[in-house]
């Protein structure tokens, strides 16, 4: 099944992501196309929001910024096959702003459906917790001490 990712966080919604999701859902239904529209967090490129992504065998391909009025031209151009279009951005990880980043805290933002535990697990979620549950309390303290981790202030 075709998988389309559209951010659903408040910033993306403020610039029309819900309207784009609705327009895309309606247009797909009128064309008799079944697709899984997955609402994610934004990747943080707000000048390109709403930025939508189509999953392909070669990875996701991004398009943006998208308005509801762009949906028909995207579909006509072959968006579902990641075809060229003036709003095609390519692979998100190749967009210069994202390419030069190393994301830690927000590594999964824009990638996983934030309310899906299965999706979170599929992208490495809970690995640290599972490892910690296998350790003794002293081994956890030792690991944190050896890591050099420091507080972020405020406490």
Secondary structure, DSSP 8 states (H G I E B T S, - for coil): -EEEEEE-SHHHHHTTHHHHHHHHHHHHHHTT--EEEEEE---S-GGG-S-EEEEETTEEEEE-S--GGGHHHHHHHTGGGT---TTEEE-GGGSHHHHT---STTTTTTTS-TT-HHHHHHTTTTHHHHHHHTS-HHHHHHHHHHHT----S--
